[in-house]
Amino acid sequence: MVQTYNGSYNQFKSGFTYYSEPSEPFEIKAFKPFSIVDAAGNTRYGGFCAGKSIPLKVSFGEGVEIPQASYQWMRNGAAIPGATNVTYTATEEGAYTVTRQVGTCAAQTSLDYVTYNSFGVAAFIQKDFTEPLCQGNEGILRATYVTSSATYAWYRNDTLLTTPANQPYLVATKGGTYGMTVTDAGCGTRTTTTTVLFLPGLLFTISDWGYTLCSAQYNGRVLLRQGNTYPGGVFFQNANYQWFRNNQPIEKGTQNQLLTFKGGDYHLRVKQGQCEGISNTVHVDSGGMPKPILIAQFNPTSRHIELCPNESTTLYVENQFLPAEYYVWKKEGLVVAEGYRLYAYEAQGPGTYSVGAYSSSIAYQQGYCGAESDPIVVTYRNQTQVRIIQSAEECFKVRGKTLFYQAPNQAPRTRQWYRNGELIPGATETTYEVPQAGTYHLRTENQAGCVGLSDSIVVSENQKFTFPGRILAYGGTDRCAGNGVLLAFEQNIPPYGYRYTWKRNGQPIPGANQYHLEVFESGDYTFMARFDTCWAESAPIPVRIGEPVTATLSGDTVLFSGVARLPVQLTGLGPFTIRMSDGSTSLAQVTSYTHSVAPAQTTTYTLAQVKNPCGTGLTSGSATVTVGIYSVQSGDWQDPATWSCGCVPTAEAEVEIRSGHVVNLTNGTGRARNLWYAGGTLALGGAGQLVLNQ
């Protein structure tokens, strides 16, 4: 009556899930699990013909029968008088259970065995295994119709097998088509078949979802699972498992799944009988969160948004499939909003906005499993550019073409559409249906007199504005000298009757009239499809072959503490190896990159070298990081103890007064290049004065 459970147990708290290490062994005093089975070994249900009976018994599984135990069979929750043995013959439909008792210790079968009237011999074959089976193993086939009077004949590939007539199950050791004929006097005969698949080895995989340790679901851990490649099967029975990391066996990694908190290359070995299988390799990334992509409402391609004063625009995280749960929005580097799944933020007022994506709030607080987007700059102007787009339309038609105006938030404006520079009477709505060819633009104005002007859109006869496909670039669009790029048109239009032309820098390429084009020189390539006088042209695909790699450093900044991020703009084929003038190096995978520095004193940085797979490139630019002085406590301006440098600020110093600090300047003159307020206060009084040398 004693079982010892040894393993790893999940502990749950409202709002959180975390995973403990394996516990120490402990004892639970209880019956080992037991169940009801029929003669075939079925534990859930069995059919019988009217007037027949199903012999049932208690199966002790891994346990044993206890001589002093007493039993009580029940049907539909009611005790059956006199049914107090290990066996019972059921003659009625219902849900059967058994209570087992020794002294004051009692337990009941967890599953009901359900009997039902099958109105004849309604027999089927049930498998107790998952497929495919490996050769050298075995699986049990069971009849679902098991009565005291039924007889069974088993076949494999139409050959009768030698088995007892009253045996309602069969042990399968080979693949093939198995048949079973069941006969029950007075009820009829039924034949049914099933196929069993045996293979020389084990077939299984580990699903690769691009795992990263920043997965929010498991708080910095990744759950790997072994899966069967065949429908209906997931795990192998009676199998031994061993997980490997970087080709080394993992201690305690002997289950069909693995919860890991380390990066590396993982695979699984499974042994079943004499068979052995090795899975595919899955890479778990130990790096950080992929960078969130920040876009602006109504202008998703621009990094600089112009608005009229007092207007706002909504910023969105475009790639919301990131393994991130917690988002932190910043304006000018200061947090303005944060929260779980906060995918959008309404940017109010000019400034530089960005968003950070983190696996959890704890990850944000502790500085791991996170990444920050590239910024979007919002500015206010009294004359802005508004955006209009056009709908797709059929060839040969102008009427029905519609122009749409996309407005920022909280922007009640008057609108006026123009054709060929002339006002269109009555065209004052957010959409305009074009009745004829021409050049169209839109003018808006709000109550404060802020004017918005759109770019012009040319609407022509016999022109299809929506390109019916896309251009794929195999091998990438940036290549080293001597390499080529294959461009291919992925079509969404019927191939019959269309003529094709490739262009380079706007000029047709002689003979280039196929779906694909081999490119060996730099240029902007487009693909045109024509049908009669109707035509459509793709957006340009910039191809750069043998282009020199360049790196430009910029971004003078003031640093009071922490690190400064210096923007480096790169061109050419990545990845790029960057070496700075201070000897530090970094690897950049993208063309817009930031290099982090933490100087102890004001330092001017330059780029010493940039390299890519093609060779060494050209460098330019510089960035000066001015290390400022900040307050460490409240006090007098002239007191060195007030400042982080332990000195009195000079006229060339960048000075910051931090949150909660009050700096007094009541006598004498305080000097600084600039004074920055970070929540602190400067108290001027008496004969005190501050002179800024901006």
N, C-alpha and C positions, 0 to 999 in steps of 0.2 A: 504493500500500500504506500510505498515511498518512492517518489520520483525525484531525481536531481536534474535541474535545468541549468545549463551553463551557456551564456551567450551575451549578446549586446542588446539592451532593451531601450526603447524610445521613451523619453519622459516628455510629458506635454504640459504646457502652461498656456492659459488663454492668450492668444495673439502671437505665440512663439512656438517654434519646434526646434529642438536641438537633439543631438545624438551623443549618448554617453559612451564611454569606453566599456569593454566587457566587464560584467559584474563578477564578484566572487561567487563560487558555487553556493547554492542554498537549497533547502529541502522544502517540498510541498507535500504534506501528508494527505493523499487522496487516492482514489482508485485510478489505475491507469485506464485510458480510454477503452471503451468496449462498444460493440454495435450488434445489430441484428443482421444476419445473412441468411440467404436461402442456399439450396444445394449447389447453385452455380457460383456462389460467392458474391451475388449482388447485394448491395447494402441500402438501396434507396427504394426500389419498387419492383413488383412482379405481377404479371397478369395470369388469370386462370379462367377456365371455362366453367359455366354454371354447373354445380354439382361436384366439382373437383376441389382439391385442397392443395395448399402450399406448405411444405415442411419448413419451419424456421428454427433457428437456434441462435444462442448468444455466442458471438465471436469475441475472444479476449485480446486479440491483437498481440501486442508485445507482453501482455500480462498473462496470468495463469488463473485457472479456476481455483477458488478458495473453498475447501470442503464445507466450512461452517457458514458460507454465504447463503442467503435466502433470496428468492426471486419472485417478482410479481409482474405478470404480463398485463398490458392494458391495451384497449382498443378505443380509439377516439377519446382518450383521456380517462376512460372508466376501467376499473379493475375487472379482469375476467376471472370469475369464480373458478378455483381449482387450478389455475394456470400458474404454477409456482415452481416449475422445473426449468432447466437450462434450455429445453426444447419446447416447441409449441407448434401445432398444425393449425394453420389459419384456413377457415372455410367461408369467411365473409369478407366483403370489401371493408376497407378502413385503414386508419393510420395506427400502426402498432409500435409500442415502446415497451421497455423493460426497466424496472427498478431493481437495483442490486443493493443488498444491505448486509453489513457485518456489524453487529452490536449497534452502536449509535451512528456509525458511518454509513451513509447511503448515497447513491448516485444513480442517475438515469441516463439512458442512451441519448446522445445529443441529436441524432438523426432519426426521424420516423421511417419505418419501412411501410410503404403504402401498397396495398393490394387493390386490384381493380378487376372487374369483369371484362374480359377481352372478347366475349361473344364469339367464341371459337378459338382456334390456335393462332393467335396473333403474335408470332415469335419473330424476334430480330436478334442479330448478333451485336453485342456490345464489346468494345475494346477497352481494356484497362491500361493502355499504354499510349504514348505519343509516337508518331512516326516522323522520319523513318527509323527503323531499328537497325542497329549494327549487327553484322553477322557474328554469330557466337553468343548472342543474347536470345531472350525469349519473351513472348508476350502472351497474355491469356485472353481468349475469346470466350464470352459468356452468353448464354441464352437468356432472353428476357422473359421467357415463358417457362416456369419451373413448377410442375405439379407432381404429385406422388405417382401418378399413373402414366406420365409421358415417357416416350422413348426418343432417342436421338441418334441420328446417323450423320457423321462428319465426313467432308470431302476436301481434297486439295487438288486444284486443277482437274476437276471432274473425276478424280480417283478416290474411291472409298477408302477411308482410314480405319484401322482396327482400334476401336474404342468400345468400352462397355455401353450397352444399350441405354442405361439409365444415367449416363454422364452428361450433364447439361453444360459442360465447358470443355475447352480444348487448349492445350499449350502449343502455340505456334513457334517453331524454330527456324522456319524458312519462309521466304517470300512466295506470294502466289495469290490465287483467287480461292478463298475458302467458302465452302457451302455447308449448310446445316438443314437437315430435314427433321421436323418434329411431328410426331404422331401421338394423338391422345384419343383413346377409344371413345366414340360417341361425340367427339368434338371436331374431328377432322385432322388434316395434315397440311403442313406449311413448309415450303423450302425457301431459304433466304441466303444471300451470298454477301461477301465483303472482300476487299482486297487488302493485303498486308504487304508493306514495302520494307524490304531489307536491303541495305547498301553495304559496300565493302568498308566504308569509313563513316565518320560522324560529320554531318553537314550543319554548320551553325555560323553565326556572325555576331559581332558586337556592333550595334548601331552607332554611327559616327555623326553626331549633331554639331560638330565644331565646338567641342567642350572647352570651357574656360573655368578656372577656379573662382571666377567672379560670378558664378551662377547664384542668383538670389535665393533659389529654392532651398538650397542646402547650406547656405551661409558659408561660402568659401570651400565647399566640397563638391565632388562630382560623383554621381551614382552611375556605375557602368553595369549593364545587364547582358547576360548571354541570352540570345534568342534563337529559336529554331527557324530554319528557312522554309519550313512547310506549314501551310495553314493548319490551325488547330493544335499545333504543338509548340510548346515554349521551352520546357526543360526536359532533360534526360533523366530517366529513372535509374536508380542504382548506379549512379555515375560518381566519379571522383573529379573534383575541380581543382585547378591550380592557376592562380593569376600571376602574371609577370609584369614587372616594371623595368623598362630598359634592359630586358632580357634576363633579369634576375628574379627568382621566385620571391613572392611576397609572403612573409610569415603571417599565418592566419587567413591568407587569401585563398580559402578553400571552399567557398560557396559559389552559387551560380550568379551572384552579383557582388559588386565591390564598391564600397564607399571610400573614396580616397581624397586626401587633402594635399597631394603633391602633384606637380606637373611631371610629364614624362610620356613615354611611349608604352602603351599597355596592350597585352594580348592574353588570351585565355587558352589553357590546355584542358581538354576533357577526355577522361578515360572511362569507357563503358565496356566491361568484360575485357576481351582481348583487343578492343578497338581503341584508337586514340585519334583525336582531332585537335588541330591548332586553328585558332580564329584569325581574322584579320587584325591588323595593328591599328589602334586608335590613339591619336595624339591628344593629350590633355595640356592645354596652354596654361602655363603658370604666370603668364603676363597679366596685364591689367585689362580694364574695360575698353572695348572698341570706342572710338571717338563718336559722340553724338553729332548729328548733322542738324544745324540750326537754320531754319528758313523763316521768312517773313510772309505773312498773309498777303495775298494778291500780288506778290513780287518775289517768288521763291528762288529766283536765280541771282538776285542782287545782294551784295554784302553791304550796300550803302543805301539806306532808305531815307527819302526826303518827304517830310510832312509839313503841313501848315501848322503854325503855332496852336497849341492846345489840342491837337489831334493825337491819336494813338494808333498803334498797329499791333496785331497779335503775332507773337513769335511762337513757332512750333518746333518740336523735335520730330524730324522727318522719319528717322529710322527707329521707330518705337519697338522694334523686335529685339532691341539690345537686352542682354541678361541683367537689366538694371531695374530696380524698384524705387530708388530714391533720387530725386532731382533737385539740384540747387541752382537757382537763377541769380546772376550777378549783374550789377550795373556799375561800371567803372571799377570793377574788381571787388565790390562790396556786395554781400548777400542781400537780396531784396525779397526773395521768396524761396521756400523749400518745402518739400513734402513728397509723399509716396505717389508715384505715377502722375506727377505734376508735369504733363507733357506740353503745356502751353502757358504763356505768360503775356499779359498785355503791357507792352512797353509804352510808358507815358513819360514824355519829356526826352530831350536829346541826350545822347550818351552812347557808350559802348557796352553792348549787352552780350552775355555768353551764358551757357548752361553747362553744368556738370552732371554726369550720370554716374550713380554709385549703386552697388548691389544692395545696400541697406543704409539706414541712418548711422549705424555703428561704423560701417566702412567709411562713411564720410567723415565722421568724427575722428577716426583713427588714421585716416589718410591712405586707404588701400582700396582696391577694386573700384577704381573710378577713372574717369577721363573727362576733359573739358572740351567743349566745342570751339571751333573758330568763331571769332566775334562778328557781330553785325553792328554797324554804326548807324544811329538814327540822328538826323539833324533837322532843325526847323528852318524854313525859308518862307518868304512871302510869295515866291513863285516857285512852284514845284512841277515835277513831271508826273502826270497820271498815266495809268496803263490801260490800254484797250486791247482786246483780242477779238478774233473773228471765228465764227463757226465754220465747220466744214460744209461743203455743198457739192452738188453734182456738177459734172462737166457741162459746158455750153450754157450754163445758167448764171445770171447775176441776181435776178429777183429771188428773194428768199434768203440771201446771204445776210447774216445778222452780226452786227458789231456789239460787243459788250464792254461796259465800263466797270472796272473793279476798283472799289473805293476803300480807303482806310476806315478805321473805326471812328464813330462819333463825328462824322463829317457831313453835316447837312450842307449841300452845295447846289447851286444852280448849274445846269448843264446846257451846252449848246453844241450841236454837231455841225460840221462844215464839210462841203464838197468843193474840191478845187479852190480852196481858199474863200469860198462864198458861204455865208450863213444859210442854213437850211431852215426855212420857216417851220415852226412847230416841232422841230427835232430837239426836244429837251428832256427826253427820258434817259434812263440808264442803258437802254438798248436801242439800236436803230437798225431797221430792216432796209437794206440797200436796194433801191429800185433800178439803178443803172451804174455802169462803170464809172470810175473816177478815183480821185485821191481824197481820202477822208481823214479828218482829225477831230478831236474833241477839246473844248475849253470848259473849265469849271471855275467856279468862284464861290467862296463861302461868305458869311455875313461880315467877316472882318476884312474882306477885300483880298484875301489870299487867292491867287490865280493858279490854276493847274492846266498845263498844256500837254497833250499826248503827242507821241510820234505819229507820223502819217502812215496810213495803210492804203496800198494801191489795190483796188478791186478792178479786175479786167475781165473782159469776155473770154470764154473758152479757156479758163485757167482753173486748175484744181489746187486748192491751197493746202490740203492735207496730204502729205506724202504717204503712200499706201504700203509702207514697209519700213525696214531699218537696214542700216549698213553694219555688218560685223567686220571687225578687224582682227584677224587671226595672227597671233604673235605680238600684238600690241602695236601702238602707233608710234612709239619711240624706239628706234633701233640703232645699233652701232653701224659704222660705215661698212659697206660690203654686204649688209643683210637686207632682206626684203620683207614686205608686208603683203599678205593676201587679203584683199577686200572682197566681200561677198554681199550680194543683195538678198535679204530674206524677204520674200514677197508676200503681200497680202492681196494681190490683184490677179485676175486671170492671165495666164501667160499668152493666150492666143490673141493676135492682132496688135500687140504692143511692140514698140521699138525702143531699144535701150541705148543710152549714150553715157559714157563716163567722161567727166571733165576734170582737168587739173588747173587750179587757179582761174576757174571760170572759162577755160578754153577746151573745146572738145578734143579728145585724144583719138587720133586716127585709128580705125579698126577696133576700138574698144567698145564693142556692142554686145558683150556677153553678160551673164549674171555676175561674173567674178572678174577681178583684175589683179595682176601681180604688179606691185609697186616697188620701185628701186630708187626713187628720188623723192626728196622732200616736196611738199606742196599741200594745198587744200583741195581735197577730192570730193566731188559730188556725183550723184547718179541720177539721171533723168529718164523717166518713163513717158512715152508719148503714145497716144491713140488718136489718129486723125489730127485735129488741131488742139485737142485737149492734152495737157501735160502736167507733170508733177516732178519736182526736183527735191532731192534730199537735202538735209542740212549738211554743211561742209564737215568733212572728216580731216582734221589736221594730221598729216603724217610727217614725222621728222626723222630722217635717216642721216647718220653721221654728224648730227648737230653737236657742237661742243657743249660740254657741261659748264654751267656758270652758277655761281653762288654770290648773292648780294646780301650783306648784313646791314641792318638798320635798326632804329628804335632806341634813341637816347631816352634814358629813364632815370627816375629817382628811386632809390631803395633805402628804406629805413630799417628793415629787418627781413629775414627770410631769403628768398631767391628772386632774381630778376630773370625774366624770360625774353630773350633777344630773338626777334623774328629773322629768319633766313629764308630768302626766296631763291629757289633752285630751278634750273631748266635742264632738260636732257633726260636720259634714261636712268632711273633709280635701280637699286638703292644707292645712296650717296654716303661716302665717308668724309666727315668734316673735321678738320683740325683747326683749333682756334690759336690765337697768338699767345695765350697762356699755356699752351701745350695740351689742353684738354681735347678729347676726341668724342665723337658721337656718330651714330648711324641713323640716317634719315631715310624713311621709306616713301615719303610724300614730298611734293615740291614746295609746300608751305610748311615750314618747320620752325620750331622755337627751341633755342639752346639755352639751358638753365645755367646761371652763374650766381655765385654768392661771394662777392668780393668783400674784403675787410675794409677797404678804402676805395676812394673814387678811382675807377680804372677805365681806360679806353681799350676796347677790344677790336681786333681786326681778324679776318679770316686768313690763316696761313696756307691752307690747302683744301681743295675739294677734289674727290676722285669718284668715278663711277665705273661700271664694268668696262667701259670703252677707254678709260685712261684718265689723265689729270686735266682739270678744267681751269677756268679763269675765276678769280675772286675779286670782289670789290666791296666798298662800303666800310663803315665803322659804326660802333655804338659805344657811347659813353654811359657808364653806370655811376651816377653820383650817389655816394653813400651819405645819407643825411643824419641829422642829429634829432633824437626824439626824447620827450620827457619821460622820466622814470618815476617821478613823484610830483606832487604839488610843491611849489616853492617859489623863490625869487629868481627872476631872469638872470641876475648877475651871480647866482650861487651855482658853482660847478656841479654840486650834488643833485641839482634838478635835472641834469642832462645825461644822456647815455654815454657821451664821450668823456664825462668827468671834467668838462671844460666849459667856458662861456662861449656861446656861438659867435662867430665872426661874420663879417659882411658877405662872405662867399658861401656861407652854410645854408643848406636846405634844412628847415626846422619844422618839426611836427609836434603838436601838443595832443597827447593821447587822451582817450576817454577817461573822464573822472578826474583829470588833473587840472588844477587852477594855477597858472603861472602869473605872478605879480610883477608889474613893471611900474613902480611908483616913483623911482628916482633914477636919474641918468638916462642913457640912451641904449636901447637894445638894437642889435643889427642882425640882419639875415638877408640872404638872396630872396628867398620866398618863405612864407609862413603857411603851413598846412594844418588844418584843423581836422582831427580825427576823433571828435567828440569832446575835446578839451576846451578850456576857456583861457583867454588872455585878459587879465585885469589891469587896465591902464588907469593911472591916477596920479595926482600930484604933479611933479615935474617930470614924470616918466614919459618917454616917447620911443616909438619903434620906427626904424628906418630900414626900408626894404630896397635892396639893390638888384632889382629884377633884370 
